[in-house]
Structure formats: C-alpha cells, structure tokens
Amino acid sequence: MAAQITQVIPSLGTPPTTADPATFDARADALLGTALPAMVTAENVFRTQANALSTEVNARADEAETDAATASAAAAAADATANATLWVSAGSYTAGQNRYSPINYLTYRAITTHSGETTDPSLDATNWTALLPSSYVLGDTLTTAVALSSPGWLPSDGAVYLQSSYPDLFGLLGLLKFDPPEKLANPAALPTGTGYGTAFSTDGTYLSVVHATSPFLTIYKRAGDVFTKLANPATLPTNQGQGTAFSADGTYLAVAHATSPFLTIYKRAGDVFTKLANPAILPTGVGRAAAFSTDGTYLSVVHTTSPFLTIYKRAGDVFTKLANPATLPTGTGHGTAFSTDGTYLSVVHTTSPFLTIYKRAGDVFTKLANPAILPTNQGQGTAFSADGTYLSVVHVTSPFLTIYKRAGDVFTKLANPATLPTDAGYGTAFSADGTYLSVAYFSSPFVAIYRRAGDVFTKLANPATLPAGSGNGTAFSTDGTYLSVAHDTSPFLTIYTATTYDSSTQFQVTASPDVVPPLQSFIKAT
C-alpha cells in the first residue's frame, strides 16, 4: 500500500465574531497575534507546507497510475492465457492456425505450415500475419506493418483492388477520383458539328450529345472506357440540338432543339431510342435546354419566346403541360435544373434578374424571392448539387460563375472562387457527391473543374489535354468517373476519366500521404 499523505496545514483557530462579544478580544488576539504571524514568518511556513502537500499528492497520483497500468497488463495477460492459445517456441503449426504472441498478445495467423520455429510471430512476417483487433473501425491508424489478412483490411496506400474481392470496402469507399482527370480516346464515330449539350444516363451506360448538324443527336453506349455510337433513332430532332437530359431511370431522353416541335422526347428499350408522340402543347420557341426531376415526373424546357419556360408532367409516356407559374422568367431561357428532391427549379435567362428560382408544391411552381446578389448578366447554364445545398450559375460577364448556398428557401451567394473562368460560361454540372463542379466556357482552357471543401471551391489543375474549342455543355456521370464536354471545334466532344483503372471491376483505396511503410495506415469495413 502507498504511504499516507502526512503534510498537515495548521488551523488558524476560531475566528472572532461580534455575535459572541465575550470571546471576541481573546480570539482576535490569538488570530492576529499568534496564528497569522506564524504563517508569514521568514521561513514562510504556510507556503512550504502547501507545496509539500502538492508534491505528496502528485507522487501518490503517479503511484496510482503505475499500479493501474500494472494491473491492466496483468489482466490482459491473464485474459490472453485463459481465452486463447499462446504461440510456443519450436511448436508445429499448420497454415490458418491462430496464436497469440506472448510478447505483445496480438493474434497472428500462420500463413505457412512449419515447425521448430524459435522466432516469435510478431517478429516473423514470413510465417505469420497479424489479425487486427475487431475493436478498430474505419479510419483507425495503426503504426505497424501488417500484411493483408482478410477482405476486411487494406493498406491506405492508394492501390487498386477488385470490387468483387472486397465488397464491403468498395461499398464504403466507392470510386475515388484522380486530379486532374485524363482524356479518353475519342469515340470512333464523332458528333458531326458543334456540340451544344451533353448528358449521362444515371447508370453511366449512355451518353447523349446534341449538336449543330444532322443527325443533331448522337447517343453513345459505354463499355469500360470505350464509348460506341448507337444507331440513330428512326425519328431525329428536326434541327440543331441545344440541350439534352435523361430521366433518372434512363428510360426517357429529352432533346431541346431549334425548329418545331422544339422538343423531342425518346423512350429507350435496350439500346433503341424511339420518339414518343409530341405533347399536345409544345414550347413556343427554340428549345435551349431541358431537365427532368429525379423521379421522372416533371420535365422543364426553356426556350426563346414567352413564357420562356414550359413545364410538363409525365403520366406513363404522355407529357402534359402544366399551367404556367404565376411569375415567369423575364427573357429567353438558356438553362434549367431541378434539385434532386424535385422541390426547387432553377431557370437562367437573358434579362435581369438573370436567374429565377421556383419552389414546387404539388404541380404548382411558385417563384421565390430573388437572391440578394444576382448573376451579373445573361445566365447560360445552371446546376444543383445532389443534396440541393449548392446552386451554380454560369453567365456572360465577370465573374462568369456565381455559386449560391441554400438555407431553406434562401439562396445566398458564396465568395467567388480564387480562380475564375476566363470568359463567358455556357454550361455547368456538379458531380453526384457534390465534391466537384465543372464549368464549360468560351476561351481556353474551355473547361474548369473545381473541388469543393465546405463552401470553398478551388480550381484544379487543367487537364493535360483540353477541349479543342469553346465549351458549351458539360456533364458528370453519376459515379463521378466520367466528365463530358461538348464544344464548337472537332472532335466536338471530349470525354475525361477521373480514374486510371477499370471502374467496372476495380476500385481504389484512400492514400495516407503522411505515413509510409513500414508505418502504414489501414482501413477496415465493419
């Protein structure tokens, strides 16, 4: 048992009080004449005693901590001995057997069949591999070199693995992205003229591009990193394609174009896209852009003449025009986007306020109050982040890109990115996880990609190979693996990949830049 604390600070005695006048004088004399002077002598008895007491308390605390550590170690050793088989020097072991190391009491699995060993498993990576304790969770850092022991653990070194071999980890990590993305080889069959708009199906299998010359629409099917042009639909858009959008389930494809009916809607069956009957009420002018709500119920089309916005509701294969919103855009619509939950609809247009945002309740779209800070000029493109928190708008005058953050029904402009597009913006898109934002614009480098951290958007280095001309439209595949840019110079379409592996079968673990072998970070799916 530790020694008892022995320091005692003497009492100052009973203080005098007017409530007891008979003892007041005697108590005051004792306090002021005897007790206090003893405390403040040259030797400073009080300070000496207080410091001594502190020293003793600290010493006893150290003793208690040491005793606790000793007890814990003893308990761990006892637990290991009682509940697991210890490794024994010179024993015989079969691959797959588990043993506790008597040195560090971690479990090791034999990876070879061997006997006569005299080296502890913790020091013998040739014959043993550590099994990490089940108490660790995703994100733990272990400062030890540990060989792979099961599909649950992988070193955080940026390596690439098969999705099928590590399904739990792939489910947690998904597909990671490299910065900047790398250009893929051009499709064998290219769009025939200036590309104006582009869209991916949600599953990333199909890519549509609308362009200036016949057939006005080109649809590709992806296999790995190869995009192969499908046969043209039997009925094509009637003129220059301006905008395109897939429904979330990939069943419907809308194309906004330059001559009547200004909107063409296709239904997909396998790889065949068949034109549906036109809606009974068509857009009133040149279709510039289209967007589906995520559930495929609503389709918004913006165009060149009043009401500048037409909204349809789908029932089966029939698209029926809704009543116009009470407040309409003020000029030609150039871009439109739904929030993922279908609650908000953004429209950018040619005249002030350049941006109109609606909130949907049932089939009624009601204009919200304008943001306090508006785009500086004609809006050309718009996009919501998947969670509906951020809204991007590209426009024709500096800063060319305006990003808003939504809180309830209020959209507040964020500070401009440190590096802005260099010219008029025409297209914009968010990656599905909201981490990346792409902008297609008029001057070189024609595309800018931003990475979001909180509310800050930082421009990434330009891709090594740039689009060949002015960027008009851009789209991310839902998994963030591919980025397409439609532009005005051959090849009219540039496709980038954000991965350098086969994203259909592989995935990449996170890299821990601050640790290198043999000090290595590990991740685990629990």
C-alpha positions in Angstrom: 0.0 0.0 0.0 1.2 3.5 -0.8 2.3 5.7 2.1 -0.2 8.1 3.6 -0.2 11.8 3.0 1.5 13.3 6.1 1.5 17.1 5.5 -0.9 19.0 7.7 -1.5 22.7 7.5 -2.3 24.0 11.0 -5.6 25.6 11.9 -5.9 29.4 12.3 -8.3 28.8 15.2 -11.8 30.0 15.8 -12.3 33.5 14.3 -13.7 36.3 16.4 -17.3 37.3 15.9 -19.4 40.2 17.2 -22.2 37.6 17.9 -20.0 36.5 20.9 -18.6 39.7 22.4 -17.4 37.9 25.5 -14.7 36.0 23.5 -14.1 38.5 20.7 -10.9 40.1 22.2 -9.3 36.8 23.1 -10.0 35.2 19.7 -8.8 38.3 17.8 -5.5 38.3 19.8 -5.0 34.6 19.1 -5.6 35.0 15.4 -3.7 38.3 14.8 -1.0 37.9 17.4 -0.2 34.2 17.1 -1.6 32.2 14.2 -1.1 34.6 11.3 2.4 35.7 12.3 3.4 32.0 12.4 2.2 31.6 8.8 4.1 34.6 7.5 7.5 34.2 9.1 10.7 34.5 7.1 10.6 30.7 6.5 7.0 31.1 5.0 5.7 28.1 6.8 2.3 28.2 5.0 3.8 28.2 1.5 6.3 25.4 2.5 3.6 23.3 3.8 1.2 23.8 0.8 4.0 23.0 -1.6 4.9 19.9 0.3 1.3 18.8 0.2 1.1 19.3 -3.6 4.3 17.2 -4.0 2.9 14.4 -2.0 -0.4 14.4 -3.9 1.4 14.2 -7.2 3.6 11.4 -6.0 0.6 9.4 -4.8 -1.2 10.0 -8.2 1.9 8.7 -10.0 1.9 5.6 -7.8 -1.8 5.1 -8.5 -1.3 5.3 -12.3 1.6 2.9 -12.2 -0.5 0.4 -10.1 -3.4 0.7 -12.6 -1.1 0.0 -15.6 0.4 -3.0 -13.9 -3.0 -4.4 -13.0 -4.2 -3.8 -16.6 -1.2 -5.6 -18.1 -1.7 -8.4 -15.7 -5.3 -8.7 -16.6 -4.6 -8.7 -20.3 -2.0 -11.4 -19.9 -4.4 -13.5 -17.8 -7.2 -13.0 -20.3 -5.0 -13.9 -23.2 -3.8 -17.0 -21.4 -7.2 -18.1 -20.4 -9.0 -17.5 -23.7 -6.5 -18.1 -26.4 -3.8 -20.5 -27.4 -0.3 -19.0 -27.0 2.4 -19.5 -29.5 5.0 -21.9 -28.2 8.6 -21.9 -29.3 9.6 -24.9 -31.5 6.0 -26.0 -31.9 4.4 -27.3 -35.1 1.9 -25.1 -36.9 -0.5 -25.5 -39.9 -1.3 -22.6 -42.2 -4.5 -21.0 -41.0 -4.0 -21.6 -37.3 -4.3 -18.6 -34.9 -1.9 -18.0 -32.0 -1.4 -15.2 -29.5 2.1 -13.8 -29.3 3.5 -14.0 -25.8 5.4 -10.8 -26.5 2.6 -8.3 -27.4 -0.6 -10.5 -27.0 -1.8 -9.8 -30.6 -3.3 -12.6 -32.6 -1.3 -14.0 -35.5 -2.4 -16.4 -38.2 0.0 -18.9 -39.7 0.5 -18.3 -43.4 2.7 -21.3 -43.8 2.8 -24.8 -42.4 6.0 -25.1 -40.4 7.6 -26.5 -37.2 10.6 -26.0 -35.0 10.2 -22.2 -35.1 12.0 -20.2 -32.4 11.1 -16.7 -33.6 8.0 -15.1 -32.1 5.2 -14.4 -34.6 5.5 -10.7 -34.0 9.0 -10.9 -35.4 8.4 -13.4 -38.2 6.5 -12.0 -41.2 7.5 -15.0 -43.3 5.3 -17.4 -41.4 2.8 -15.3 -39.6 0.4 -12.4 -40.3 -1.3 -10.2 -37.7 -5.0 -10.3 -37.3 -6.1 -6.8 -36.3 -8.4 -6.5 -33.3 -12.1 -6.2 -34.1 -12.4 -3.1 -32.0 -10.8 -1.0 -34.7 -13.1 0.9 -37.0 -12.9 2.7 -40.3 -10.3 5.5 -40.2 -8.1 4.0 -37.4 -4.4 4.5 -38.0 -2.1 1.6 -36.9 1.6 2.3 -36.7 2.8 -1.1 -37.6 3.5 -3.1 -40.8 0.6 -5.6 -41.1 0.2 -8.0 -44.0 -3.3 -8.4 -45.6 -5.2 -10.9 -43.5 -8.8 -10.8 -44.8 -11.1 -8.9 -47.2 -11.8 -6.5 -44.3 -8.4 -4.8 -44.2 -6.4 -3.0 -46.8 -3.4 -0.6 -46.5 -4.2 3.0 -47.3 -1.6 3.3 -50.0 -3.8 4.3 -52.9 -3.6 0.9 -54.5 -6.3 -0.6 -56.8 -8.3 -3.7 -55.9 -11.1 -5.8 -57.3 -14.6 -4.8 -56.3 -15.6 -8.5 -56.1 -12.7 -9.3 -53.6 -13.5 -6.5 -51.2 -17.3 -5.8 -51.5 -17.7 -4.3 -48.0 -14.8 -1.8 -48.5 -16.0 -1.0 -52.0 -19.4 -0.3 -50.6 -17.9 2.2 -48.2 -15.3 3.8 -50.5 -16.9 3.7 -53.9 -14.8 5.0 -56.8 -12.2 7.5 -56.0 -11.0 10.3 -58.3 -7.7 11.5 -59.6 -7.0 15.2 -60.1 -7.0 16.3 -62.8 -8.9 13.8 -65.0 -7.4 12.2 -68.1 -8.8 12.5 -71.6 -10.1 9.2 -73.1 -9.5 8.3 -76.7 -12.2 9.8 -79.0 -15.1 7.7 -79.9 -14.7 6.1 -83.3 -17.8 8.0 -84.5 -17.9 11.6 -83.5 -20.7 14.2 -83.5 -21.0 15.9 -86.9 -20.9 19.5 -85.7 -20.6 22.0 -82.8 -21.7 20.3 -79.6 -24.1 22.3 -77.5 -25.3 20.0 -74.8 -24.4 16.6 -73.2 -25.9 14.3 -70.6 -25.2 10.9 -69.0 -27.8 8.3 -68.0 -27.8 7.8 -64.3 -26.1 4.4 -64.6 -23.4 5.9 -66.8 -24.2 3.5 -69.6 -25.4 6.0 -72.1 -24.1 9.5 -73.1 -26.1 11.8 -75.3 -24.7 14.8 -77.3 -26.7 17.4 -79.2 -25.1 19.3 -82.0 -25.4 21.8 -84.8 -25.7 19.5 -87.9 -27.6 16.4 -88.8 -28.4 14.0 -87.2 -28.5 16.7 -84.4 -28.3 14.0 -81.8 -25.6 11.4 -81.1 -26.0 8.7 -78.5 -23.2 6.5 -77.2 -23.1 3.3 -75.1 -20.2 2.9 -72.8 -18.4 -0.4 -72.2 -15.5 0.3 -69.8 -13.8 3.4 -71.1 -15.0 2.9 -74.7 -18.0 4.9 -76.0 -19.6 3.4 -79.1 -22.1 5.3 -81.1 -25.6 3.7 -81.3 -27.7 3.6 -84.4 -29.6 6.9 -84.9 -33.2 6.9 -83.7 -35.6 6.3 -86.5 -37.0 9.8 -86.0 -34.5 12.5 -85.3 -34.7 16.1 -83.9 -35.8 18.4 -86.7 -32.9 20.8 -86.4 -29.9 21.9 -84.3 -29.9 20.3 -80.8 -29.4 22.8 -78.0 -30.0 20.8 -74.8 -30.5 17.2 -73.7 -31.4 15.4 -70.5 -32.0 11.8 -69.3 -34.7 10.8 -66.8 -33.1 9.3 -63.7 -34.1 5.8 -64.6 -32.6 6.1 -68.1 -35.9 5.4 -69.8 -36.6 8.9 -71.3 -34.3 11.2 -73.2 -35.4 14.8 -73.9 -33.8 17.0 -76.7 -34.5 20.7 -77.0 -33.8 22.0 -80.5 -34.1 24.8 -82.9 -37.2 24.2 -85.0 -40.7 23.0 -84.3 -41.7 20.9 -82.3 -38.7 22.4 -80.4 -38.8 19.4 -78.1 -38.4 15.7 -78.9 -38.8 13.0 -76.3 -37.5 9.5 -76.7 -38.2 6.3 -74.8 -35.4 3.8 -74.5 -35.9 0.0 -74.8 -32.5 -1.7 -74.6 -30.3 0.3 -77.0 -33.1 1.6 -79.1 -34.5 5.1 -78.6 -38.0 5.6 -80.1 -39.6 9.0 -80.4 -42.8 9.5 -78.4 -45.8 11.4 -79.7 -45.3 15.1 -79.2 -47.0 16.7 -76.2 -50.4 18.3 -77.0 -48.9 21.7 -76.1 -45.4 22.4 -77.3 -42.8 25.0 -76.3 -43.5 28.3 -78.1 -40.0 28.8 -79.5 -36.5 27.5 -80.0 -35.7 25.0 -77.2 -32.5 25.8 -75.4 -32.3 23.3 -72.5 -34.3 20.6 -70.7 -34.2 19.0 -67.3 -36.1 16.1 -65.7 -37.0 15.9 -62.0 -35.3 13.0 -60.4 -38.4 10.9 -60.2 -39.1 11.5 -63.9 -42.5 13.1 -63.1 -41.6 16.6 -64.3 -39.8 17.9 -67.4 -38.8 21.5 -67.7 -37.9 23.1 -71.0 -36.6 26.7 -71.5 -37.0 28.5 -74.9 -36.7 31.7 -76.8 -40.2 33.2 -76.6 -42.7 33.9 -73.9 -43.5 32.2 -71.5 -39.8 31.2 -71.8 -40.4 28.2 -69.6 -42.7 25.2 -70.2 -43.2 22.5 -67.5 -44.7 19.1 -68.3 -46.0 16.4 -66.0 -45.5 12.8 -67.2 -48.1 10.0 -66.8 -46.8 6.9 -68.5 -45.5 8.0 -71.9 -47.7 11.1 -72.0 -46.3 14.6 -71.1 -48.9 17.1 -70.3 -48.2 20.8 -70.0 -48.8 22.4 -66.6 -50.3 25.8 -66.1 -47.6 28.5 -66.3 -46.1 29.7 -63.0 -47.7 33.0 -61.9 -44.3 34.7 -62.3 -42.4 33.8 -65.4 -38.7 34.3 -66.4 -38.2 37.7 -67.9 -36.4 36.7 -71.0 -35.2 33.8 -73.2 -34.3 30.8 -71.1 -30.9 29.2 -71.6 -30.6 26.7 -68.8 -32.7 24.9 -66.3 -32.2 22.4 -63.4 -34.2 20.6 -60.8 -33.0 19.9 -57.2 -32.7 16.2 -56.6 -35.8 16.1 -54.4 -37.8 17.9 -57.1 -38.7 20.8 -54.8 -36.7 23.6 -56.5 -36.4 24.5 -60.1 -33.8 26.9 -61.4 -34.0 28.8 -64.7 -31.4 31.2 -66.1 -32.3 33.7 -68.8 -31.2 36.7 -70.8 -32.6 39.6 -68.8 -32.5 40.8 -65.2 -32.6 39.1 -62.7 -31.0 36.5 -65.0 -31.9 33.8 -62.5 -35.4 32.7 -61.4 -35.9 30.0 -58.8 -39.2 28.3 -58.2 -40.4 26.1 -55.3 -42.8 23.3 -56.2 -45.8 22.3 -54.1 -47.7 19.6 -56.0 -48.0 20.7 -59.6 -47.6 24.4 -58.7 -44.3 26.2 -59.2 -44.0 29.5 -57.2 -41.2 32.0 -57.7 -39.0 32.6 -54.7 -37.6 36.0 -53.7 -34.5 36.8 -55.8 -31.2 36.2 -54.1 -29.7 39.4 -52.6 -26.8 39.2 -55.1 -27.7 38.2 -58.6 -25.6 37.0 -61.6 -24.0 40.0 -63.3 -25.5 39.3 -66.8 -27.3 36.8 -69.0 -27.4 33.4 -67.5 -26.4 30.5 -69.8 -26.4 27.4 -67.6 -27.3 26.2 -64.1 -27.0 23.1 -61.9 -27.9 21.9 -58.4 -25.6 19.8 -56.2 -27.3 16.4 -55.4 -28.2 17.4 -51.9 -29.8 20.7 -53.1 -27.4 22.8 -51.0 -25.5 24.4 -53.8 -26.6 26.1 -57.0 -24.2 27.1 -59.7 -25.0 29.6 -62.5 -22.7 30.5 -65.4 -23.1 33.8 -67.3 -21.6 36.0 -69.9 -19.8 38.7 -67.8 -17.3 38.5 -65.0 -17.1 36.7 -62.7 -18.7 34.3 -65.2 -19.6 31.9 -62.4 -21.9 32.5 -59.4 -22.4 29.9 -56.7 -25.2 30.0 -54.2 -25.7 28.1 -50.9 -29.3 27.3 -50.0 -30.7 27.5 -46.4 -34.4 26.8 -46.6 -35.8 28.9 -49.4 -33.0 31.5 -49.3 -30.1 31.3 -51.7 -27.0 33.2 -50.6 -24.1 34.0 -52.9 -20.8 32.4 -51.8 -17.5 34.2 -52.1 -16.1 33.8 -55.7 -13.5 31.0 -56.2 -10.0 32.4 -56.1 -9.5 31.4 -59.7 -12.5 32.1 -62.0 -13.4 31.0 -65.5 -11.6 33.3 -68.0 -14.6 34.1 -70.2 -18.4 33.6 -70.7 -19.7 30.4 -69.1 -22.1 28.3 -71.1 -22.5 25.0 -69.2 -22.1 23.8 -65.6 -22.5 20.5 -63.7 -21.9 19.0 -60.3 -20.6 15.5 -59.6 -23.1 13.4 -57.8 -21.3 13.6 -54.5 -21.2 17.4 -54.7 -17.4 17.4 -54.4 -16.6 18.6 -58.0 -18.1 21.3 -60.1 -17.3 21.7 -63.8 -17.8 24.8 -66.0 -17.6 24.9 -69.8 -16.8 28.3 -71.2 -15.8 30.4 -74.2 -12.0 30.8 -74.0 -9.1 28.5 -73.4 -8.8 26.2 -71.4 -12.5 25.9 -72.2 -13.3 23.9 -69.1 -12.6 24.5 -65.4 -13.0 21.9 -62.7 -13.4 22.9 -59.1 -13.1 20.8 -55.9 -15.4 21.8 -53.0 -14.3 21.8 -49.4 -17.1 23.2 -47.3 -18.2 26.3 -49.0 -14.9 26.9 -50.8 -14.5 25.9 -54.4 -10.8 25.6 -55.6 -9.9 25.2 -59.2 -7.9 22.1 -60.1 -5.0 22.0 -62.5 -6.2 21.9 -66.1 -6.4 18.5 -67.8 -3.3 17.7 -69.8 -5.4 17.6 -72.9 -8.0 20.4 -73.3 -11.2 20.5 -75.3 -10.4 21.8 -78.8 -12.7 24.8 -78.7 -15.3 26.8 -76.8 -17.1 24.7 -74.2 -20.9 24.8 -74.5 -22.1 22.0 -72.2 -20.7 19.6 -69.6 -21.9 16.6 -67.6 -20.6 14.2 -64.9 -21.5 10.5 -64.9 -23.3 9.8 -61.6 -20.4 7.9 -60.1 -18.1 10.7 -60.9 -15.9 8.5 -63.1 -16.5 10.4 -66.4 -16.8 14.0 -67.4 -18.0 15.0 -70.9 -17.6 18.4 -72.5 -19.4 19.5 -75.7 -17.6 22.2 -77.7 -17.5 24.0 -81.0 -14.4 22.6 -82.7 -13.8 19.0 -83.9 -14.0 16.4 -82.3 -16.9 18.4 -80.8 -17.0 16.1 -77.8 -14.2 15.4 -75.2 -14.6 12.7 -72.6 -12.4 12.5 -69.5 -12.0 9.8 -67.0 -11.3 10.5 -63.3 -9.9 7.1 -62.7 -6.9 5.2 -64.2 -8.4 1.7 -63.6 -11.3 -0.3 -64.8 -14.1 1.3 -62.8 -16.5 -1.6 -63.7 -14.5 -4.2 -61.8 -11.9 -2.2 -59.7 -11.7 0.5 -57.0 -9.0 2.4 -55.3 -8.5 2.8 -51.5 -7.6 6.1 -49.9 -3.9 7.1 -49.7 -2.4 8.3 -46.5 0.2 10.8 -47.5 1.7 11.2 -44.1 2.7 7.6 -43.5 4.9 5.4 -45.5 5.9 1.7 -45.0 6.6 0.3 -42.5 4.5 2.9 -40.8 1.2 2.5 -42.6 -2.5 3.5 -42.2 -5.2 0.8 -42.6 -8.9 0.9 -43.3 -11.5 -1.6 -42.3 -15.1 -2.3 -43.2 -17.1 -3.2 -40.1 
